[in-house]
């Protein structure tokens, strides 16, 4: 089993919007924050993007940018230009001089993921993924984005299924990028999968989430002593192995509850709890509400009173 594929599939990216963005002359626009992931591929020319609280970044032809959760940002032809407020649109956008040939061209877009498990994506990726053209992956990403654009522009049968698969490929390509994969300062699943010993344990847990895994059993699979495995796992993933398993079980449970096709007994059995009662107790402890209420509200009830978020929702991995 591939844990990364498991997580991307659980996110179910969908409802993509892709459009051409062009500009000429001096121009600058400002967008408010929104939760949906956003992406862009620069086709011609250059532009400058500045995320809230960060220095401007120059984007050149062939560069790819992915924002897992789009913060407030500015986009401009030159750094330091005054920016006009704009709202996202699902139609072609032209900035600056509307006449003559564009000096800047890009393909930009956004999509949605299942909100209940959005922390899965945020835990995997940094705030911004910038893949320069010189890295050589932009060509592969460009082909995927071109296909996304074509699907968005047409109403062919099976459109949503095709878009979901293309968006899954887009996310996996971004996660495969060298600079994301070797970000050793960032604890999380990617860090764990880079370690062959930990990867064996992670794949085993994902392959059989129902099993009564113990630290000793996982350490044996990894070929490490119990103490060495526990220390290595915690350092790489930012939590213990059994805590990781509990979080993954809850991610699967949240997804099943929102889909609404399974009983509590069935969900409990599939993710390794002895009874629906044991599962309900564990779910309430982590999410702050019973699973039935969570299902009826589409996940909106998974917030503690007084607006305090459950840690489960704030940091997944």
C-alpha atoms as one frame of an Amber mdcrd trajectory, in Angstrom:
protein
   0.000   0.000   0.000   1.165   3.548  -0.759   0.273   5.903   2.130   0.688
   8.975  -0.061  -1.793   7.629  -2.614  -4.191   6.762   0.218  -4.164  10.339
   1.471  -4.495  11.992  -1.947  -7.446   9.712  -2.734  -9.112  10.618   0.569
  -8.845  14.329  -0.258 -10.941  13.772  -3.423  -9.902  16.970  -5.264 -12.767
  18.189  -7.444 -14.595  21.129  -9.044 -11.599  22.615 -10.773 -11.546  26.013
 -12.440  -8.775  26.738 -14.929  -8.409  29.895 -17.006  -5.852  31.915 -18.971
  -4.417  35.005 -17.267  -2.535  37.627 -19.281  -1.168  41.118 -18.884   0.595
  43.984 -20.579   2.311  47.100 -19.270   2.322  47.939 -15.578  -0.403  46.328
 -13.498  -1.041  44.967 -10.018  -3.967  43.134  -8.385  -4.722  41.990  -4.855
  -6.818  39.000  -3.777  -8.238  38.150  -0.364  -7.500  34.797   1.271  -9.640
  31.809   0.389  -9.406  28.209   1.528  -9.288  26.491  -1.869  -5.890  25.358
  -3.189  -4.650  27.376  -6.167  -2.092  26.775  -8.910  -0.548  28.570 -11.857
   1.869  27.826 -14.683   3.687  30.777 -16.298   3.638  30.465 -20.089   5.320
  33.727 -21.128   6.994  36.716 -19.503   7.354  37.338 -15.788   5.248  38.447
 -12.844   5.714  38.992  -9.121   3.637  37.319  -6.444   3.687  38.323  -2.789
   1.945  36.257  -0.138   0.794  38.000   2.985   3.794  38.363   5.296   6.388
  37.263   2.715   8.781  38.950   0.305   7.763  39.179  -3.383   8.702  36.177
  -5.518   9.535  36.481  -9.219   7.836  33.934 -11.474   9.221  33.371 -14.968
   8.130  31.398 -18.029   7.921  27.697 -17.211   7.603  28.166 -13.440   4.866
  26.323 -11.556   3.272  27.513  -8.317   0.934  25.634  -5.979  -0.727  27.210
  -2.925  -2.247  24.412  -0.780  -4.454  26.952   1.033  -4.488  30.258  -0.765
  -3.651  33.163   1.572  -4.131  36.835   0.720  -1.682  37.734  -2.056  -0.761
  40.307  -4.678   0.178  39.672  -8.305   1.920  42.346 -10.368   4.042  43.081
 -13.403   6.751  44.697 -11.252   7.546  44.600  -7.511   6.229  47.459  -5.397
   3.336  48.434  -7.683   0.076  49.607  -6.095  -2.431  46.755  -6.396  -6.173
  46.969  -7.020  -8.496  44.569  -5.150  -9.998  41.817  -7.322 -12.232  38.823
  -6.844 -11.469  35.387  -8.317 -13.312  34.692 -11.579 -13.762  31.569 -13.676
 -13.322  33.407 -17.009 -10.157  34.582 -18.831  -8.495  37.536 -17.088  -6.517
  40.388 -18.670  -4.458  42.779 -16.548  -3.094  46.197 -17.508  -3.285  47.411
 -21.099  -6.152  45.529 -22.796  -4.816  46.253 -26.280  -2.006  44.631 -28.289
  -0.250  41.364 -27.628   0.155  40.248 -24.020   3.625  40.444 -22.494   2.635
  37.981 -19.777   0.615  34.755 -20.111  -0.224  32.060 -17.600  -2.728  29.330
 -16.822  -4.223  29.721 -13.366  -6.751  27.697 -11.485  -8.231  26.503  -8.242
  -9.993  23.402  -6.963 -11.671  22.040  -3.854 -10.819  19.195  -1.515 -12.938
  17.475   1.110 -12.926  19.996   3.999 -13.089  17.343   6.728  -9.618  16.116
   5.828  -8.089  19.314   4.442  -5.432  19.198   7.208  -4.016  16.124   5.460
  -2.873  18.286   2.535  -1.726  21.174   4.693   0.352  18.767   6.790   2.091
  17.415   3.679   2.987  20.629   1.902   4.660  23.915   2.776   2.683  27.144
   2.491   3.866  27.603  -1.096   5.353  25.176  -3.622   7.394  26.984  -6.282
   8.897  24.708  -8.931  11.200  26.701 -11.259  11.335  25.804 -14.949  14.996
  24.868 -14.453  13.977  21.926 -12.248  12.574  20.070 -15.235   9.223  19.050
 -13.699   7.329  22.021 -15.086   6.908  20.237 -18.420   5.069  17.324 -16.817
   2.984  19.679 -14.702   2.277  21.824 -17.753   0.790  18.859 -19.603  -1.433
  18.039 -16.634  -2.586  21.664 -16.323  -3.273  21.821 -20.063  -5.527  18.768
 -19.747  -7.266  20.308 -16.717  -7.908  23.451 -18.788  -9.373  21.421 -21.640
 -11.685  19.517 -19.295 -12.820  22.747 -17.639 -13.652  24.268 -21.026 -15.777
  21.320 -22.180 -18.817  19.464 -20.908 -17.840  15.940 -21.874 -19.325  12.867
 -20.157 -17.275  11.820 -17.141 -15.834  15.322 -16.759 -15.770  15.342 -12.941
 -14.095  11.940 -12.741 -11.402  12.973 -15.227 -10.826  16.248 -13.367 -10.497
  14.431 -10.045  -7.848  12.098 -11.458  -5.924  14.953 -13.095  -5.948  16.949
  -9.867  -4.696  13.906  -7.982  -1.823  13.645 -10.463  -1.127  17.372 -10.038
  -0.842  16.990  -6.251   1.355  13.900  -6.469   3.679  15.630  -8.948   4.017
  18.593  -6.583   4.724  16.255  -3.650   7.369  14.377  -5.652   9.358  17.523
  -6.278  12.848  17.322  -4.841  12.711  20.487  -2.710   9.477  19.329  -1.036
  10.718  15.770  -0.598  13.983  16.780   1.076  12.576  19.403   3.431  14.032
  17.680   6.483  12.989  20.456   8.812   9.336  19.609   8.168   8.042  16.615
  10.111   5.328  14.645   8.373   4.454  11.701   6.160   6.875  12.594   3.342
   9.719  12.690   5.836   8.740   9.250   7.110   8.410   7.715   3.657  11.978
   8.761   2.828  13.255   6.498   5.602  13.110   2.870   4.336  12.637   1.445
   7.831   9.801   3.813   8.733   8.269   3.399   5.270   7.845  -0.329   5.924
   5.923   0.411   9.117   3.809   3.124   7.483   2.863   0.894   4.557   1.936
  -1.901   6.925  -0.385   0.352   8.939  -2.064   1.651   5.785  -2.379  -1.872
   4.358  -4.167  -3.175   7.462  -5.612  -0.341   9.523  -7.755  -2.842  11.498
  -4.765  -4.666  12.964  -3.895  -4.232  16.627  -0.570  -2.606  15.912   1.897
  -2.043  18.754   5.145  -0.104  18.830   7.011  -3.378  19.368   5.354  -5.014
  16.357   5.999  -2.034  14.088   9.598  -1.801  15.307  10.111  -5.451  14.328
   8.792  -4.725  10.829  11.131  -1.749  10.585  14.091  -3.839  11.749  14.776
  -1.546  14.713  14.711  -1.804  18.474  11.532  -0.545  20.111  13.220   2.551
  21.524  15.099   3.379  18.315  11.938   3.004  16.250   9.868   5.181  18.599
  12.481   7.941  18.598  13.004   7.826  14.823   9.291   7.780  14.052   8.563
  10.695  16.366  11.371  12.788  14.949  10.407  12.120  11.323   6.623  12.422
  11.599   6.140  14.700  14.584   4.075  12.166  16.523   4.309   8.595  17.782
   3.412   5.603  15.619   0.253   4.729  17.547  -0.838   8.379  17.475  -0.262
   8.429  13.711  -2.406   5.309  13.371  -5.169   6.859  15.502  -5.148  10.009
  13.334  -5.310   7.985  10.138  -8.190   5.913  11.512 -10.065   9.102  12.372
  -9.411  10.532   8.910 -10.970   7.404   7.392 -13.855   7.606   9.849 -14.572
  11.265   9.069 -14.639  10.482   5.363 -17.002   7.529   5.836 -19.328   9.523
   8.100 -19.639  12.374   5.613 -20.322   9.985   2.740 -23.027   8.411   4.926
 -23.089   4.989   3.308 -21.945   2.916   6.300 -23.249   2.222   9.798 -21.248
   3.034  12.910 -20.722  -0.689  13.514 -19.290  -1.090  10.030 -16.994   1.937
  10.323 -15.783   0.826  13.744 -14.970  -2.659  12.460 -13.193  -1.391   9.336
 -10.827   0.917  11.223  -9.986  -1.443  14.088 -12.342  -0.675  16.978 -13.975
  -3.541  18.885 -17.408  -1.922  18.921 -19.377   1.097  17.769 -19.388   2.265
  21.378 -15.582   2.195  21.619 -15.327   4.013  18.309 -17.869   6.654  19.368
 -15.969   7.320  22.607 -12.651   7.717  20.759 -14.252   9.905  18.094 -15.888
  12.206  20.639 -12.610  12.534  22.534 -10.703  13.605  19.417 -13.307  15.575
  17.485 -15.376  17.030  20.302 -18.716  15.630  19.105 -20.359  12.225  18.611
 -19.972  10.632  15.164 -23.699  10.823  14.466 -23.759  14.597  14.903 -20.590
  14.934  12.850 -22.240  13.006  10.006 -25.478  15.003  10.157 -23.639  18.336
   9.983 -21.255  17.273   7.233 -18.254  17.687   9.533 -19.154  21.177  10.726
 -19.705  19.908  14.271 -16.067  18.862  14.689 -15.207  22.065  16.558 -15.036
  22.375  20.311 -17.266  24.862  22.166 -16.210  28.519  22.304 -14.659  28.173
  18.870 -11.611  26.238  20.030 -10.488  23.893  17.275  -9.673  20.282  17.987
  -5.925  19.669  17.551  -6.883  16.897  15.102  -8.098  19.568  12.704  -5.202
  21.941  13.243  -2.282  19.588  12.602  -2.781  16.171  11.114   0.722  14.742
  10.850
